[in-house]
């Protein structure tokens, strides 16, 4: 696949959105197996990558099986972002993304993430620095703006294209919206109108059919799915029940655990793995009880035994 970003595949892509603490290598591989055309990594601290901090180095782990993959950087210093991009560009990845949409206070407080939506000049310097330091394609992930009084997505997107970005992903809510309310289709359309590069729409997609409906409504190059994919990688699959049986859920989770064993140190990442695991049972009648048992698992082995036991009991019914 030649995609990112010049040659969009014949079938419109469904894309796994970057999510801090969630879109690690095992989960990206799982989503690819279920049909995601492209996956984004969780955000990587540019300062930490430049200083070779171990936790940041672990985030850039990848394999041939997940290609193409996009690694996402965040930061507010153009020079450091450029240095980090140069380091990332040496990795076997398809593209680099710039986080300009994270609403977390600790990120925004530094001038990074969604704070860049109210600082177009700084955003342009960062985008240009990343593009100038990377032979790999560069995308940006933005929000509609800072608040409803400052809808800057069309302006920022045009600046990004001019600075060298080759794709735009837009979560069509503002920073002040957080994750509440419906996305603004009008902002997506307005952003698309002035660009010649691909635009991916993000937000409000909780089922495969909704992704197809959004593609049809706005005519974007692809749809990006985030929180709804957690515990439900089948959202990327065609003709799959979006409310599957317990047997289907446990099978998916067991595959997730296999990938985690292959690519993560289990005990140091136990909290992250548990946080993924209980989500597979959201919306089920016994989901809350299963969540309590998962969160009580004191070791990875205990968690694994719990899920295997659950799978066996489901199959016996």
LOLO-273653 format. One line per 10 residues: number of its first residue (from 1); for each residue y negated, x, z of N, C-alpha, C, O, CB. Coordinates in steps of 0.1 Angstrom, whole numbers, m for minus. Each point is the difference from the previous one (the first is absolute). Glycine has a CB too. Layout:
# residues N
NUM> Y/X/Z/Y/X/Z/Y/X/Z/Y/X/Z/Y/X/Z; ...;
END
This chain:
# residues 317
1> 12/8/0/m12/m8/0/m12/9/0/m2/9/9/14/m28/3; m21/17/m21/m13/8/m1/m11/m6/8/m10/7/2/17/m1/m25; m5/m18/28/m10/m6/9/m3/8/12/8/8/4/m1/m30/m12; m19/21/13/m14/4/3/m6/10/m10/5/10/m3/1/m13/26; m18/m1/m29/m4/m14/1/m3/m4/m15/m3/m12/m3/m6/14/27; 10/7/m32/m4/m2/m14/8/m10/m7/m5/m8/m8/m4/31/7; 23/m22/3/9/m9/m8/6/m10/10/10/3/7/m5/15/m24; m11/m30/17/6/m11/9/13/m4/m6/0/m3/m12/m23/m4/19; 33/5/1/13/m4/m6/m1/m14/m7/m9/m8/3/21/22/15; m2/m16/m27/0/m13/m7/1/m12/10/m6/m10/m2/17/22/m18;
11> m3/m10/30/1/m10/11/m11/3/10/0/11/5/25/m15/m9; m33/m6/7/m11/2/9/5/5/14/10/m6/5/m24/m11/m17; 8/27/18/6/6/12/m3/m8/13/m10/m6/1/8/27/m12; 12/m21/19/m1/m4/14/m1/13/8/9/8/m1/3/m31/m2; m22/25/12/m3/12/6/1/m1/15/m6/m10/6/m8/17/m26; 20/2/27/0/1/15/m13/6/4/m3/11/m4/28/m9/5; m33/m9/7/m13/5/5/2/10/11/10/0/7/m20/m22/m13; 0/31/7/1/10/11/m3/m7/13/m9/m8/1/2/26/m17; 15/m15/26/m2/m5/14/4/10/10/10/6/0/m5/m29/m8; m15/26/17/1/10/10/12/m3/9/1/m11/5/m26/16/m6;
21> 34/5/3/11/m1/9/11/m8/m6/10/m3/7/m25/4/11; 14/m5/m31/11/m9/m6/5/5/m13/13/0/m1/m24/m18/12; 3/23/m20/5/3/m13/4/15/m1/m5/8/m7/m10/m26/m3; 25/21/19/6/13/0/10/1/m11/3/m10/m7/m7/13/32; 10/9/m27/10/2/m10/12/m10/0/3/m5/m11/m10/29/11; 13/m26/11/12/m10/0/m4/m13/m5/7/m7/m8/3/19/26; m22/m17/m13/m4/m14/m4/m4/0/m15/3/m10/m7/m10/5/30; 1/15/m28/m4/1/m14/12/0/m9/1/m8/m10/m22/20/16; 31/m4/m2/13/0/m8/6/m14/0/6/m4/m10/m3/28/16; m3/m31/6/6/m13/1/m7/m10/m10/7/m7/m7/0/12/31;
31> m20/m4/m24/m8/m10/m8/3/3/m15/0/m9/m8/m18/7/26; 19/15/m21/4/3/m14/13/m6/m4/2/m5/m11/m15/27/13; 23/m21/7/13/m6/m2/m1/m15/m3/8/m6/m7/3/24/21; m20/m24/m7/m2/m15/m2/m9/m4/m11/m3/m12/m2/7/10/26; m9/12/m31/m8/m4/m12/m14/4/m1/m7/m2/m10/22/m16/9; m21/25/12/m14/4/m1/m1/10/m11/7/10/m1/m10/m14/26; m7/2/m34/m2/10/m11/m7/12/4/1/11/m6/m3/m30/m9; m6/19/26/m8/11/5/m2/m2/15/m2/m11/5/m9/14/m28; 12/8/30/m3/0/15/m10/10/4/m1/11/m6/24/m18/9; m31/3/6/m11/8/6/5/5/14/6/m8/7/m25/m4/m20;
41> 15/24/16/4/6/14/m10/m6/10/m10/m6/m3/19/27/m7; m6/m19/23/m9/m3/10/m12/10/m1/2/11/m6/16/m21/21; m29/7/m9/m12/8/m2/2/14/8/6/0/10/m20/m21/m13; 9/31/m4/2/14/5/m14/5/4/m9/0/m9/30/4/m5; m23/1/26/m12/6/4/m3/13/m8/7/9/1/m4/m19/23; m14/10/m31/m4/11/m8/m2/13/8/5/11/m4/m16/m26/m12; 5/14/28/m2/11/9/13/5/5/2/13/0/m24/m22/7; 31/0/m4/13/4/5/8/7/m11/8/10/3/m8/m29/13; m1/15/m28/8/6/m11/m5/14/m3/7/9/m2/m3/m32/m7; m18/24/9/m6/13/m3/4/10/11/2/12/m3/m21/m23/m9;
51> 19/7/25/4/9/11/15/1/2/5/6/9/m26/m12/2; 29/0/m20/15/1/0/6/m6/13/9/5/5/m11/15/m20; m4/m31/20/5/m6/11/14/m6/m3/2/m6/m10/m25/1/19; 32/7/0/14/m4/m3/2/m15/m3/7/m3/m9/0/22/24; m14/m27/m8/2/m15/m2/m5/m3/m14/6/m9/m7/m8/4/31; m8/11/m29/m5/m2/m14/9/5/m10/2/m6/m11/m25/6/20; 29/12/m6/9/6/m10/13/m9/m1/6/m1/m11/m15/24/17; 13/m29/4/11/m9/0/m2/m12/m9/9/m6/m6/m2/13/29; m20/m12/m23/m3/m12/m8/0/3/m15/1/m10/m8/m15/3/27; 14/19/m24/0/3/m14/14/2/m5/2/4/m12/m25/5/14;
61> 33/m11/6/14/2/m4/3/m11/m11/m4/m11/1/11/20/21; 0/m5/m33/3/m9/m10/13/5/m7/5/11/3/m29/m17/m7; 30/m3/m4/12/4/m7/m1/m5/m15/m9/m9/m3/23/8/25; m5/6/m30/m1/m5/m14/3/m15/m1/m4/m6/m10/11/29/2; 1/m28/17/4/m14/m1/m11/m10/1/1/m11/m4/20/18/14; m32/m3/m4/m11/m9/2/m11/2/m10/m11/m7/1/16/6/23; m4/10/m34/m10/2/m9/m1/m12/m10/10/m6/m4/m7/31/6; m15/m29/m6/m13/6/4/m5/m5/14/2/m11/3/m8/13/m28; 0/7/32/m5/m3/13/m15/5/1/m3/10/m6/26/m9/17; m31/m9/m4/m14/3/2/m2/4/14/3/m8/9/m11/m7/m28;
71> 2/26/22/m3/4/14/m15/m3/3/m9/3/m8/27/15/7; m21/m24/12/m14/m4/3/m6/9/11/6/3/10/0/m26/m15; m18/27/2/m9/9/9/m11/m9/6/m4/m9/m6/10/30/m8; m10/m17/26/m12/m6/5/m9/11/7/5/10/4/7/m32/0; m25/19/m4/m9/10/6/m14/m3/m5/m2/m9/m9/19/26/10; m27/m11/5/m14/m2/m4/m7/12/m4/m12/0/m3/12/m19/18; 7/31/m16/m6/12/m4/4/4/m14/12/2/m2/m13/6/26; m8/m9/m34/4/3/m14/7/13/m1/10/1/m8/m29/m15/1; 14/25/13/7/13/m2/14/0/6/9/5/m7/m32/5/8; 25/m16/11/13/0/6/10/m9/m8/11/3/m2/m21/1/24;
81> 4/m15/m27/8/m9/m9/5/7/m12/11/m2/m5/m23/m18/14; 3/28/m15/4/8/m12/10/10/3/10/2/m8/m33/m5/m1; 22/10/20/10/10/4/14/m7/3/10/5/m5/m28/9/15; 17/m25/m4/13/m8/3/6/m5/m13/12/1/m2/m21/m8/24; 1/3/m32/5/m4/m13/7/11/m7/10/m2/m7/m29/m15/6; 13/29/2/6/12/m7/14/3/6/9/3/m7/m32/6/3; 24/m11/17/13/2/7/10/m11/m5/12/3/m3/m23/8/23; 7/m23/m20/9/m11/m4/4/1/m15/11/m3/m3/m22/m12/20; 2/20/m25/2/1/m14/12/10/m3/6/m1/m11/m30/m5/6; 27/14/14/11/10/m2/13/m6/3/11/5/m3/m26/13/9;
91> 15/m30/0/12/m7/4/6/m8/m13/m8/m3/m9/0/1/33; 21/m1/m24/5/m8/m11/m3/m14/1/9/m9/2/9/26/m4; m30/m21/1/m5/m14/1/m6/m4/m13/m4/9/m8/1/m7/33; 1/m15/m27/m6/m5/m12/m15/m1/0/m7/2/m10/28/m14/6; m27/10/16/m14/m3/0/m5/1/15/8/1/9/m7/m15/m30; m14/15/22/m7/0/14/m9/m12/1/m7/m3/m10/8/29/11; 0/m32/10/m9/m12/3/m10/4/11/3/7/9/15/m23/m16; m30/10/6/m10/2/11/m1/m13/7/m3/m10/m5/m10/27/m9; 14/m16/27/m1/m12/9/m14/m3/2/m8/8/7/30/m3/4; m27/m17/m16/m13/m4/2/0/m15/5/m9/m7/m1/1/23/m17;
101> 19/m19/25/2/m14/4/5/m2/14/0/m11/5/3/6/m28; 1/16/30/6/m2/13/m10/m5/10/m11/6/1/27/13/m5; m13/m30/11/m10/m6/9/1/5/15/m8/m4/8/8/m16/m23; 9/29/18/2/4/13/m12/7/6/m6/9/m7/30/m6/2; m28/m6/17/m12/5/6/m1/15/0/m10/6/m2/9/m27/16; 13/27/m10/0/15/2/m2/7/m14/m4/11/0/19/m14/20; m12/m4/m31/m2/6/m13/m14/m3/m5/m7/9/m5/31/m12/0; m28/m9/7/m14/m4/m4/m10/8/7/m11/3/m6/19/m26/1; m6/25/18/m10/8/8/m3/14/m5/m11/5/2/20/m18/17; 1/18/m27/m2/14/m5/m7/m1/m14/m3/11/m6/23/m3/18;
111> m23/m20/m17/m6/m1/m13/10/m1/m11/m4/m1/m12/m15/13/21; 32/m13/m6/10/m1/m10/5/m14/m1/m5/m9/6/12/33/m1; 3/m26/m13/6/m13/m2/m10/m10/m5/m8/3/m10/23/1/28; m16/m16/m13/m9/m11/m4/m14/3/1/m9/m6/m6/27/m10/12; m22/26/3/m14/4/2/m6/5/m13/m12/m1/m2/17/7/26; 4/m1/m33/m5/5/m13/m5/m11/m9/m7/2/m10/23/17/12; m12/m31/1/m5/m12/m8/m15/m2/2/m6/m7/m8/29/m3/10; m29/15/8/m14/m1/2/m8/13/m2/m11/1/4/16/m20/12; 2/28/m22/m6/13/m2/4/5/m14/8/10/m1/m8/m4/25; m5/m12/m35/4/3/m14/m2/15/m3/8/6/m8/m13/m29/2;
121> m6/29/11/m3/14/m4/11/9/6/5/9/m7/m29/m14/6; 28/3/13/10/9/6/14/m3/m7/7/9/m3/m20/m9/25; 15/m13/m25/13/m3/m7/1/7/m13/10/5/m4/m11/m28/15; m10/23/m19/0/7/m13/3/15/2/7/6/m8/m24/m23/m1; 11/23/19/2/15/2/15/2/4/6/10/m5/m30/m7/13; 30/m11/0/14/1/4/9/m1/m12/9/8/m3/m15/m17/26; 3/m2/m31/9/m3/m12/m1/12/m10/10/5/m5/m13/m30/8; m9/30/m5/m2/11/m10/7/12/5/6/8/m8/m28/m17/1; 21/12/20/6/12/6/15/m1/m1/7/10/m4/m26/m7/20; 25/m14/m13/15/m2/m2/4/2/m14/10/7/m3/m10/m22/23;
131> m7/8/m29/3/1/m14/m1/14/m6/8/5/m8/m16/m29/5; m2/31/7/m3/14/m4/10/10/5/2/11/m6/m26/m17/5; 31/2/12/10/9/6/14/m3/m2/9/6/5/m26/m2/12; 19/m15/m26/14/m4/m2/2/m3/m15/m7/m7/m6/8/m3/29; 9/17/m29/4/m3/m13/8/m14/m1/2/m5/m11/m1/30/6; 3/m30/17/7/m12/0/m10/m12/m1/m11/2/5/30/9/9; m15/m22/m19/m9/m12/0/m4/m4/14/7/2/9/4/m10/m30; m23/2/22/m5/m4/12/m4/m15/0/m5/m5/m10/m4/28/14; 13/m30/6/m4/m14/2/m8/m2/13/0/9/8/21/m17/m21; m27/m3/14/m7/m3/13/5/m14/4/2/m9/m8/m22/23/3;
141> 21/m16/18/3/m13/6/m12/m5/8/m4/7/10/29/m2/m9; m31/m16/m5/m12/m5/6/2/m14/6/10/m6/m2/m23/21/m14; 2/m19/23/m1/m14/4/m12/m6/m8/m6/7/m8/15/m2/31; m11/m18/m21/m11/m7/m7/m14/6/3/m9/1/m8/23/m22/8; m15/25/13/m12/6/5/0/1/15/11/m1/6/m23/m9/m26; 1/12/26/m1/2/14/1/m14/7/7/m2/10/m20/24/m13; 5/m31/m2/0/m14/5/m4/m9/m12/m3/5/m11/m3/3/35; 5/m21/m21/m4/m9/m11/m14/2/m5/m3/m5/m11/19/m11/22; m24/23/m4/m14/3/m5/m1/12/m8/m10/3/m7/2/m15/27; 19/20/m20/0/13/m7/13/1/m8/9/7/4/m24/4/13;
151> 16/m18/m28/12/0/m9/m2/11/m10/m7/m1/m10/12/m24/13; 1/37/0/m3/12/m8/12/4/m9/m1/10/m7/m14/m3/25; 26/m15/m18/11/4/m8/m3/3/m15/4/11/m5/10/m24/21; m21/4/m23/m3/3/m14/m8/13/m2/3/8/m9/m3/m32/5; m10/26/13/m8/13/m1/9/12/3/m1/10/m8/m20/m23/15; 28/13/4/9/11/4/10/3/m11/2/12/m4/m5/m18/28; 9/m4/m30/10/1/m10/m6/7/m12/7/9/m6/5/m29/14; m24/16/m12/m6/6/m12/m3/15/3/1/8/m9/m11/m31/2; 5/25/19/m3/14/4/13/9/m1/0/11/m4/m19/m19/19; 30/2/m10/12/7/1/5/3/m14/5/12/m3/1/m24/24;
161> m7/3/m31/4/3/m13/m8/11/m6/5/9/m7/2/m33/4; m20/24/5/m9/10/m5/3/14/6/m2/10/m6/m15/m28/3; 22/18/16/3/12/6/14/6/m3/4/11/4/m19/m18/14; 23/m1/m25/13/5/m5/12/m8/5/11/3/m4/m21/18/3; 8/m31/9/12/m8/5/6/m7/m12/m7/m5/m9/m3/2/31; 24/2/m22/7/m6/m11/6/m14/3/7/m6/m8/m2/29/1; m7/m28/20/5/m13/3/m7/m4/13/m4/8/8/26/m4/m19; m23/m17/13/m7/m6/12/10/m11/6/5/m8/m8/m29/12/m2; 26/m3/22/7/m11/7/m10/m6/10/m7/7/7/30/5/m9; m24/m25/1/m10/m7/8/6/m11/9/7/m9/m5/m24/13/m13;
171> 16/m2/31/3/m10/10/m12/m9/1/m10/4/6/27/12/7; m16/m27/m18/m12/m9/m2/m4/m7/12/m3/m12/0/9/10/m23; m7/9/34/m7/m4/13/m10/11/4/2/11/m4/19/m25/11; m31/10/1/m9/10/5/5/7/12/10/m5/6/m29/m8/m16; 13/23/15/3/7/12/m1/m11/12/9/0/8/m16/23/m17; m3/m30/9/m2/m10/11/10/m11/m1/3/m6/11/m28/11/m11; 31/m8/m11/10/m10/m1/13/5/7/8/m9/4/m18/0/m26; 12/22/22/13/5/5/11/m5/m9/1/3/m12/m10/m3/35; 19/m8/m17/11/m5/m8/m1/m16/0/10/m6/m2/4/27/7; m25/m26/m2/m2/m15/2/m6/m6/m13/m7/7/m8/5/m4/33;
181> 5/m16/m26/m6/m7/m12/7/4/m13/9/8/0/m31/m9/12; 19/m6/m23/6/2/m13/m7/11/m7/m12/3/2/19/m27/m3; 0/31/m8/m7/10/m8/m9/m6/m10/1/m12/m4/19/27/7; m30/m8/m8/m10/m5/m9/3/4/m14/m2/11/m4/m15/m9/22; 23/m11/m25/4/2/m14/m12/4/m9/1/7/m9/18/m23/12; m30/10/0/m12/2/m7/m4/15/0/m5/6/m10/m3/m29/15; 9/30/6/m3/14/2/9/8/m9/m4/10/m6/m5/m14/29; 22/1/m23/9/7/m8/m4/m1/m15/0/10/m7/19/m14/24; m21/m8/m22/m4/m2/m13/m13/7/m4/m1/6/m10/12/m28/11; m21/21/8/m13/7/m2/2/15/m1/m6/7/m8/m6/m25/20;
191> 21/23/m4/3/15/0/6/4/m13/m3/10/m6/6/m10/31; 7/m8/m30/7/2/m12/m9/0/m12/2/8/m9/18/m17/19; m30/1/m10/m8/m2/m12/m7/12/m5/m2/2/m12/m1/m25/19; m1/32/2/m8/11/m4/8/13/m1/m6/11/m3/m13/m22/14; 32/10/m10/9/12/0/9/1/m12/4/m11/m6/m5/11/31; 5/12/m29/10/2/m10/13/5/5/9/3/m7/m28/1/m9; 19/m1/30/12/5/6/7/m12/7/m6/m10/3/m5/33/1; 24/m21/0/8/m10/6/m5/m4/14/m5/8/7/25/0/m20; m19/m21/16/m4/m6/13/12/m7/5/6/m8/m6/m30/6/0; 28/6/19/11/m7/7/m6/m9/11/m9/4/7/25/16/m12;
201> m11/m32/5/m4/m9/10/9/0/13/12/1/m1/m22/m16/m17; 3/14/29/8/1/13/m5/m11/10/m12/m2/1/15/27/m5; 6/m31/11/m3/m10/10/6/m14/m3/0/m4/m12/m21/17/16; 26/m19/7/4/m14/m1/14/m2/m7/4/m12/m2/m28/5/2; 31/17/m4/13/m1/m7/11/0/11/2/11/6/m11/m1/m28; 16/m21/24/10/0/10/14/m4/m7/10/m1/7/m27/m6/10; 17/6/m30/13/m3/m7/m2/5/m15/m11/2/m5/16/m22/20; 6/23/m21/0/6/m14/m8/m10/m9/m8/4/m8/30/8/12; m19/m25/m2/m6/m10/m9/m16/0/1/m7/m2/m9/28/m11/11; m25/16/10/m15/1/3/m6/11/m8/m11/0/m5/14/m11/28;
211> 5/22/m23/m5/12/m7/m1/m3/m15/m10/4/m7/20/11/24; 0/m22/m23/m1/m4/m14/m12/m9/m2/m6/1/m11/31/2/9; m27/m12/11/m11/m10/m2/m14/7/1/m8/m3/m8/22/m15/19; m15/28/m3/m13/8/1/m2/8/m13/m11/0/m5/13/1/30; 9/5/m30/m1/7/m13/m5/m9/m11/m9/3/m8/27/12/15; m13/m27/m7/m3/m10/m11/m14/m5/2/m8/m2/m10/31/m5/8; m28/5/14/m13/m5/3/m11/10/m3/m10/m4/m6/20/m11/23; m9/27/m13/m11/10/m2/3/10/m11/m10/6/m5/5/m9/29; 17/4/m29/3/9/m11/m2/15/3/m3/8/m9/m5/m26/m5; 11/21/26/m1/14/5/12/8/m5/10/m6/m6/m23/m1/26;
221> 13/20/m19/10/9/m5/13/0/9/10/4/m5/m28/10/m5; 16/m18/22/11/m1/9/m4/m6/13/m12/m2/3/22/22/m14; 0/m23/20/m3/m5/13/6/9/10/11/6/m1/m11/m29/m7; m7/25/19/3/9/11/4/m8/12/m8/m9/5/m7/27/m14; 26/m16/15/5/m8/12/1/10/12/6/10/m1/7/m26/m15; m18/11/27/0/8/12/8/m6/11/13/1/0/m35/8/m6; 15/m16/15/7/m4/13/12/m10/m3/10/0/7/m32/2/4; 21/m10/m22/11/m9/m3/13/7/m4/11/m6/0/m28/m10/m7; 16/29/3/12/7/m3/8/6/12/11/3/m1/m22/3/m21; 4/m5/33/6/5/12/11/m9/5/m2/m12/3/m19/23/4;
231> 33/m6/m6/11/m8/4/5/m10/m11/8/m8/2/m16/10/21; 2/0/m35/4/m9/m11/m2/7/m13/m8/m4/m9/1/m16/22; 14/31/m15/m1/8/m13/4/m8/m12/m4/4/m11/8/16/24; 3/m31/m11/4/m8/m11/m11/m8/m7/1/m6/m10/20/3/22; m33/4/m6/m12/m6/m6/m2/6/m14/m7/m6/m8/m3/2/31; 15/16/m25/m2/7/m13/11/m4/m11/m1/4/m11/m10/15/23; 20/m27/m7/11/m4/m9/m2/m13/m7/m5/m10/7/20/23/8; m11/m14/m27/0/m13/m7/12/m8/4/11/5/3/m24/5/m23; 11/m23/19/11/m10/2/8/3/13/12/m2/1/m10/0/m25; m9/5/35/6/2/13/m7/m10/10/m12/m1/0/17/25/m5;
241> 3/m31/12/m5/m9/10/m9/7/10/4/10/6/17/m24/m8; m34/10/3/m10/6/8/2/m3/15/m7/6/9/m9/m6/m28; 26/m8/22/4/m3/14/15/1/1/7/m10/1/m27/m6/2; 25/28/m4/14/3/m2/8/m3/13/m5/m1/11/0/18/m29; 18/m16/16/10/m2/11/m1/11/10/m5/11/m3/20/m25/m12; m9/12/27/1/11/10/8/12/m6/m2/11/3/0/m28/16; 13/13/m26/8/10/m6/m8/9/m10/2/13/0/18/m28/3; m28/9/m11/m8/8/m9/m10/9/7/m2/11/m4/4/m30/m13; m8/13/28/m10/8/7/6/12/7/m5/11/0/m7/m32/4; 24/19/2/6/11/8/5/11/m10/0/11/3/7/m27/15;
251> m3/12/m30/5/9/m10/m12/9/m4/1/12/m2/17/m28/m7; m30/10/7/m12/7/m4/m4/10/11/m4/11/m3/m3/m31/m11; 8/15/26/m4/9/12/10/11/1/m4/12/3/m6/m31/9; 23/17/m14/9/11/1/m2/11/m10/1/11/2/16/m27/7; m21/11/m21/m4/10/m11/m12/8/5/m2/12/m3/12/m27/m15; m20/8/24/m12/6/5/4/11/10/m6/11/0/m8/m32/m4; 23/18/13/4/10/10/7/12/m6/m1/11/4/4/m30/12; 5/16/m27/6/11/m7/m10/10/m5/1/12/1/18/m27/m7; m29/9/m1/m11/9/m5/m8/7/10/m4/11/m1/3/m27/m18; m1/9/31/m6/7/11/8/12/5/m6/10/4/m5/m32/2;
261> 24/20/m5/9/11/4/m1/12/m9/0/11/4/15/m28/6; m17/14/m23/0/10/m10/m13/8/0/m1/12/m3/16/m25/m11; m26/6/17/m14/6/m2/m9/1/12/m11/5/m1/14/m14/m21; 2/4/34/m9/1/12/8/6/11/13/m2/1/m26/m18/m9; 6/26/17/6/3/13/1/m12/9/m11/m5/3/3/29/m5; 20/m29/5/1/m14/5/m8/m1/14/m8/m9/1/30/7/m13; m19/10/22/m5/m2/13/m15/1/0/m7/m9/7/28/17/3; m27/2/m16/m15/1/0/m7/m12/m7/m11/m3/3/13/28/m2; 6/m31/m10/m6/m12/m7/6/m13/4/m1/m10/m7/m2/25/m12; 9/m15/31/7/m13/4/m10/m12/1/4/m11/m5/12/25/18;
271> m27/m12/m8/m10/m11/1/m3/m5/m14/m1/m12/m2/m9/22/23; 8/m1/m30/m4/m5/m14/12/m7/m6/m2/m11/m6/m13/30/3; 27/m14/5/12/m7/m6/2/m14/7/3/m9/m7/8/32/3; m13/m23/17/2/m14/7/m11/m9/m5/3/m12/m2/6/23/22; m21/m6/m23/m11/m9/m5/4/m6/m14/m4/m11/m3/m13/25/17; 23/m6/m22/5/m5/m13/11/m10/3/1/m11/m7/m7/33/m5; 16/m19/21/12/m7/1/m2/m15/4/6/m9/m6/5/30/12; m19/m23/4/m1/m14/5/m7/m9/m11/2/m12/0/m3/20/23; m6/m2/m32/m7/m9/m10/9/m6/m10/m3/m10/m7/m16/25/9; 32/m10/m3/9/m6/m9/4/m14/4/7/m7/m7/2/30/2;
281> m12/m26/18/5/m13/5/m12/m9/3/2/m11/7/18/22/3; m32/m8/m15/m11/m9/1/3/m13/m7/6/m1/m11/m22/20/13; 12/m30/4/2/m13/m6/13/m6/2/3/m11/m5/m19/18/m11; 25/0/23/14/m6/3/0/m6/14/m8/4/8/19/13/m24; m2/m26/18/1/m7/13/2/9/12/m5/m2/11/13/m18/m24; 0/31/10/3/9/11/m7/13/m1/3/10/7/19/m20/m5; m32/10/m10/m9/12/m2/m6/6/12/1/12/3/m5/m21/m25; m2/0/31/m6/6/12/10/6/9/m3/10/7/m14/m28/m8; 29/12/3/10/6/8/5/14/m5/2/9/7/5/m32/0; m5/23/m21/4/13/m6/m11/10/2/3/12/3/11/m24/m20;
291> m26/8/16/m11/10/2/0/6/14/m2/12/1/m12/m25/m18; 17/5/27/0/5/13/12/11/2/m2/10/6/m7/m32/2; 20/19/m14/11/9/1/m3/13/m8/4/11/5/12/m31/m3; m22/19/m14/m4/12/m7/m9/8/7/1/13/1/2/m25/m22; m14/6/27/m10/8/7/6/6/13/m6/10/6/m12/m25/m15; 29/10/14/6/5/12/10/11/m3/4/7/9/m6/m29/2; 5/25/m23/9/11/m4/m6/13/4/m11/3/m5/20/m17/m14; m3/21/28/m5/13/5/2/12/m8/m5/11/3/8/m21/19; 6/9/m32/2/11/m9/3/m5/m14/3/m12/m2/7/25/21; m10/m4/m29/3/m4/m13/14/m5/m1/3/m10/m7/m20/26/m2;
301> 26/m9/15/14/m4/0/2/m14/5/8/m8/m5/m1/32/7; m14/m27/9/1/m14/6/m5/m10/m10/5/m11/m1/m8/20/24; m8/m6/m30/m6/m9/m10/10/m2/m11/2/m12/m4/m25/19/10; 29/3/m11/9/m1/m11/12/m8/4/5/m8/m8/m12/31/0; 13/m21/20/11/m8/4/m3/m15/2/8/m8/m4/0/29/16; m21/m23/m8/m4/m14/2/0/m7/m14/4/m11/m1/m18/17/21; 8/1/m30/m1/m6/m13/14/m2/m7/3/m10/m6/m26/20/3; 32/0/5/14/m1/m5/7/m12/6/7/m7/m6/m7/32/2; m2/m26/17/6/m11/8/m5/m14/m5/8/m9/m2/m5/24/22; m16/m15/m23/m6/m13/m5/6/m3/m14/3/m11/m2/m24/16/15;
311> 22/5/m21/5/m2/m14/14/m5/1/4/m9/m8/m18/27/m1; 23/m13/18/13/m4/1/1/m15/4/8/m7/m5/m1/31/10; m15/m27/5/0/m14/5/m5/m10/m11/5/m11/0/m9/20/24; m5/m5/m32/m5/m8/m10/10/m3/m11/2/m11/m5/m25/20/9; 31/2/m7/10/m1/m10/12/m9/5/7/m6/m8/m13/28/m1; 8/m23/22/11/m8/5/m3/m15/0/9/m8/2/m3/28/12; m19/m23/m15/m3/m14/0/3/m7/m13/m2/m12/m1/m16/17/17;
END
